[in-house]
């Protein structure tokens, strides 16, 4: 199996796009993915997108915001 190269990581904008277009099931999956991802920039933009989508689904943030803030 090939090792994943740093440039293969999802870009912050692709994370934001995924958040903005996910279903409820996708939201739950994204929570786990984002908490494990290394976020390199656009922290505030990702947090804002996450807050909006959590509110849309009437869901808690599931630790995503804390995880992103720890990487700032």
C-alpha positions as CSV (number, residue, x, y, z in Angstrom):
1,X,0.0,0.0,0.0
2,X,1.3,3.5,-0.8
3,X,1.9,5.9,2.0
4,X,-0.2,9.0,2.0
5,X,1.9,12.0,1.1
6,X,1.3,15.4,2.9
7,X,0.0,16.9,-0.4
8,X,-2.7,14.2,-0.4
9,X,-4.3,15.5,2.7
10,X,-7.6,17.3,2.4
11,X,-7.2,21.1,2.0
12,X,-8.9,23.3,4.5
13,X,-11.2,24.5,1.7
14,X,-12.2,20.9,0.9
15,X,-13.1,20.4,4.5
16,X,-15.2,23.5,4.5
17,X,-17.0,22.3,1.3
18,X,-17.6,18.9,2.8
19,X,-19.1,20.4,6.0
20,X,-21.3,22.8,3.9
21,X,-22.7,19.9,1.8
22,X,-22.9,17.0,4.1
23,X,-25.9,15.0,5.1
24,X,-26.7,14.2,8.8
25,X,-24.8,10.9,8.5
26,X,-21.9,12.7,6.8
27,X,-21.9,15.2,9.6
28,X,-21.3,12.5,12.2
29,X,-18.6,10.9,10.0
30,X,-16.9,14.3,9.4
31,X,-16.8,15.0,13.1
32,X,-14.5,12.0,13.6
33,X,-12.4,12.7,10.5
34,X,-11.8,16.4,11.4
35,X,-10.8,15.5,15.0
36,X,-8.2,13.2,13.5
37,X,-7.0,15.5,10.8
38,X,-4.1,17.9,10.9
39,X,-5.6,21.3,10.1
40,X,-2.9,23.6,8.8
41,X,-4.8,26.8,8.2
42,X,-8.2,28.4,7.9
43,X,-9.1,27.3,11.4
44,X,-11.6,30.1,12.0
45,X,-13.4,29.4,8.7
46,X,-13.7,25.7,9.4
47,X,-15.0,26.4,12.9
48,X,-17.6,28.8,11.5
49,X,-18.7,26.3,8.9
50,X,-18.9,23.6,11.6
51,X,-21.0,25.8,13.9
52,X,-23.5,26.6,11.1
53,X,-23.9,23.0,10.1
54,X,-24.2,21.8,13.7
55,X,-26.9,24.4,14.3
56,X,-28.6,23.3,11.0
57,X,-28.8,19.7,12.2
58,X,-29.5,20.8,15.9
59,X,-26.4,18.8,16.9
60,X,-23.7,19.5,19.5
61,X,-20.2,20.2,18.0
62,X,-19.0,16.8,19.1
63,X,-15.5,18.1,20.2
64,X,-14.6,19.3,16.7
65,X,-14.2,23.0,17.7
66,X,-11.9,22.1,20.7
67,X,-9.9,19.9,18.4
68,X,-9.4,22.6,15.8
69,X,-8.6,25.3,18.4
70,X,-5.9,23.0,19.8
71,X,-4.1,23.1,16.4
72,X,-4.1,26.9,16.0
